[in-house]
Amino acid sequence: MDYKAEIPYGAYWSTPFARWQGSFANLHSIEFAAHVAKAELAKRGIEPTRFDYGALGLSVPQKHAFYGLPWLTGMIGAANAGGPTLMQACATGVRTLLAVTQEIEAGMATTALAINCDRTSNGPHIYYPNPRGAGGTGTAEDWVMENFNCDPLGGHTMLQTAENVAAKHGIGTAEQHELVLRREEQYRMSLANDSAFLRRFMTLPFDVPTPNYKKVANSMTGDEGVSQSTPEGLAKLKPVLPGGVVTFGAQTHPADGNAAIVVTTRDRARELSANPKIAIRLHGFGLARAALAYMPEAMLPAAQRALQQAGRGIAQMAAIKTHNPFAANDIFFARQTGADLDAMNNYGCSLVWGHPQAPMGTRSIIELIEELVLKGGGFGLFTGCAAGDTAMAVVLEVGDAA
């Protein structure tokens, strides 16, 4: 399929990601995303008034999140842009991209912003009143920790889904650790030449604002809290769950940050592009759901559906990016598709730079685009699982503008 909407080259950005309880821990995620968007749009010479639609993605609520997307676009000066606030855990990045693409496809918008933010740090503690409870006592939940640790359908943790897939497909600890070392090696590609790859879409050094956004609290030279594993260090780790095979070293870490992508019509994409000779076309989206407690498996059928809609096969992908909260995700996917395990996720992935949920997929898609540009063009796939044993995927193409 060939969607009408396109992504103008360079009209996207991501903050560095900070491991939870780090530099972004006290920043309101929506206000922070607006603060960054305003600066990044100005840097690209894109007037906020051009936006007539947007989709905000987040998975951890913040104060006043009820007002969602219109609040954010109002803060950046896009007062005429409305749209939904969407929540699909780690699939939110693809979901918001699809939402704005569909709006343009239907002729209901011309220029849209898919913007995603999350702060896993200092997650909200929510109280739910229950007048019929004993003595009128309600219930409460720690939004981040309790949802990491309990799928209400099965009562299992997200980690258990990785263990289930590893057991079903015979994925061992040593194989996972070997892949962790490879993914960290690939991430270091993005740090070469003073982080030249990251600077293609990320402002570095990155000034961290104070919570009132009037001063600079500190400066970051890149992602914060990234692990630097060694074979010896990984070998010492024991599986987290008794009888399991997944260690802390073979899974990602919670993080904070935000990222955004501008989507518009083909004609306007040339206007807003940093290089009008480059076209970024969208060809396919996919949604899928795996069996209960087998979350990592969902990324496969989601990818297959996106590829089917695009009319392409896995062998035709010049680059592949995945959301890999567990190393087992990539091993399973490569075995099932024949994709080159060592060649997937060049320059970085969520296994290494962290897991801030909603913006994670957005950054992955941005990195996919930039890898394809460096390769001289071609088709690329991003796929990733999400809470509830679901997944979403997208196939896009970088090529010459017509």
VODO-599896 format. One record per residue (C-alpha): x, z, y. Coordinates in steps of 0.001 Angstrom, whole numbers, plus 500000, padded with zeros to 6 digits. Layout:
BEGIN
XZY ...
This chain:
BEGIN
500000500000500000 501138499333503551 499724501879506002 499181500879509623 500947504004510833 504715504145511234 507285506798512089 509400505824515107 513058506116514182 514493509361515548 511096510715516635 511413513804514450 513401517017514370 514039520256512555 515483523575513565 518197525008511379 516607527227508751 517395530935508840 517251533152505768 514414535642506134 515074538701508290 517683536655510128 517870535055513583 514229533868513682 512688537020512225 511085538206515470 509875534857516827 506171533989516648 506275530867514473 503694528815516428 505100529718519837 508594528998518516 507509525596517161 506002524734520564 509161525872522349 511290523613520141 508865520665520288 508792520686524078 512584520518524248 512940517909521501 510298515604522995 512034515797526376 515353515021524706 513800511843523266 511987510860526441 508573511125524771 505840512303527127 503569514891525461 500573513276527163 500955510310524792 499615512360521886 495915512055521106 496021513851517751 498035516347515791 498126518412512627 499712521851512480 500834523209509142 501660526816508345 501246529174505413 501906532577506970 499376533482509702 500540534656513098 498667536308515965 496159533847517498 496705531351514655 492907530920514790 493521528540517729 496068526572515729 496921523005516664 495124522859520047 497013525961521157 500342524446520183 499684521053521795 498481522834524920 501749524755525106 503805521560524917 501759519703527518 499675517553525168 496379518934526447 494300515997525190 495501516243521594 493309518049519091 493387518302515341 493383520615512343 495559523460511188 496378522955507515 497673525235504804 498892523960501431 501873526212500827 505010524148500149 503049520868500084 501967521361503701 504653519043505087 503280516064503160 499690517131503796 500110517104507593 501919513766507430 499042512310505405 496470513805507794 497941512113510862 498536508880508947 494875508761507877 493717509367511439 495721506390512668 494647504297509673 491006504950510581 491574503932514186 490735507406515455 494167508071516989 497169506151518231 499996508701518510 500080511919516524 502341514874515873 502706516364512384 504296519741513119 504955522534510663 506215526069511064 506509529282509115 508065532716509322 508373534489506003 510146537333507799 508058540336508824 504970538907507167 501598540298508216 499964543207506457 496267542394506367 493391544816505954 490058543550504598 487112545850505419 484707546697502621 481804548908503776 480643549182500152 483990550447498918 484478554082497959 484062555973501200 484010552667503061 487608552007502083 488737548391502283 491622546548500642 494924545343502030 497609542803501205 501165542073502248 500652538361502842 504124537140501905 505255539474499144 501992539826497276 501351536092497202 504891535376496027 504345537816493207 500792537161492055 498774533994491503 495222535380491531 494086532916488874 496537534120486262 498175537214487689 501641535691487202 504530535302489661 505879531983490924 509065532757489005 507043532877485797 505951529263486332 509607528210486312 510230530222483172 507235528585481491 508495525094482294 512052525975481276 510844527306477909 508573524327477273 511287521778478033 514360523614476745 516094524126480092 518829526751479831 520614528983482319 523976527185482150 522347523823482898 520573525305485906 523773526859487240 525638523567486867 522966521896488978 523139524632491634 526829523871492115 526047520155492426 523264520746494982 525533522959497086 528210520255496912 525672517709498162 524632520013500997 528240520211502120 528041516441502710 525764517251505662 528384519622507102 531178517030507126 532540515829510478 531128518773512412 527712518553510693 527328514874511627 524402514330509254 522451517343510515 523068516319514127 521142513108513453 517918515138513659 518901518707514558 520110520097517876 523402521918517227 524510524376518310 520987525737518322 520088528301520962 517886531035519522 515475532263522200 514405535810522814 510753536514521849 509634535909525457 511526532569525521 513205533421528821 516737533993527536 519046532954524702 519492535646522069 522289533931520147 523511530526519048 523481529039515526 525928526392514349 523701525426511428 521534526864508677 521856530618508330 522208532517505074 523064529598502786 524618530730499498 528089529595498480 528122529875494716 531029529749492285 530967529091488541 532325532583487960 529774534238490207 526837532402488674 528051533179485158 527806536915485904 524118536718486829 521446537823484410 517947536300484245 515517538009486603 512795538379483979 513525539983480607 513996537274478008 514057534582480675 516607531973481758 516166531800485576 518615533876487630 518589534656491338 521348532059491673 519125529293490301 516311529723492799 515916529365496546 515497532050499217 512650532597501728 513452531348505223 512105530732508727 512025527594510883 510014524595512033 510086520794511891 508003517883513160 507450514128512793 505807511735515262 503509509124513709 502020506236515655 500911502610515514 503428499854514776 503551498618518356 504032502083519798 506623502906517160 508921500339518763 508403501965522174 509159505484520956 511974504598518563 515589505556519200 516416502174517612 513560499632517769 515295497479515145 514566500119512486 511076500443511010 509918503434508950 506841502439506974 504596504628504817 503529503152501486 502105505841499233 500929509424498923 500140511436495816 498458514744495002 498452516362491584 497836519642489817 499506520932486670 498200523377484084 497869527006485150 501298528658485545 503277525397485161 503798524715488864 507114522746488637 505451520136486420 503044519097489197 505760517265491120 505891514586488416 502277513314488494 502237513620492295 505289511345492458 503765508944489938 500609508606492043 502569508009495246 504708505408493472 501616503738492035 500007503499495463 503249502065496835 503479499551493986 506997500713493122 508820502374490257 511274505248490227 514184502836489636 513367501106492930 513925504271494963 517171504095496921 516943507841497577 514951510741496126 514369514164497639 512554517027495972 511321520474496796 513210522533494247 512452526229494592 514021526456491151 516865524378489738 514640523824486713 512348521641488865 514945518913489277 516087519041485670 512521518600484444 511828515773486900 514995513844486074 514390514127482339 510837512857482653 511541509963485040 515083508885484211 516141509548487804 519829510283488286 519950514074488497 523283514121490331 522197511520492911 518927513209493936 518927515419497036 522017514145498797 522866516063501996 520686519061501145 517473520429499705 515315523531499733 517183525031496771 520133525404499148 518899525643502727 515853527740501962 512130527930501634 510091528398504820 507130526750503063 505272524539505572 508270522911507360 510276522548504162 508719519218503171 508946517905506728 512689518514506861 513092516928503419 511264513789504570 513422513615507701 516571513914505607 515224511229503266 514763508859506205 518266509471507499 519829508986504070 518032505651503747 519263504598507196 522843505388506151 522316503332502986 521156500369505048 517474500771504184 515265500811501111 512474502846499578 512563506618499224 510503509291497483 509876512913498332 507950515107495908 507489518837495650 505365521498494011 503321524174495734 501452527390494998 498416526915492790 500292524552490436 499806521669492863 502178519116494387 502262516309496920 504533513285497246 505188510433499652 506914507060499346 508305505498502503 510531502587503409 513280502135505957 513735498504506890 514103495995509679 511354495901512283 509343492705512221 
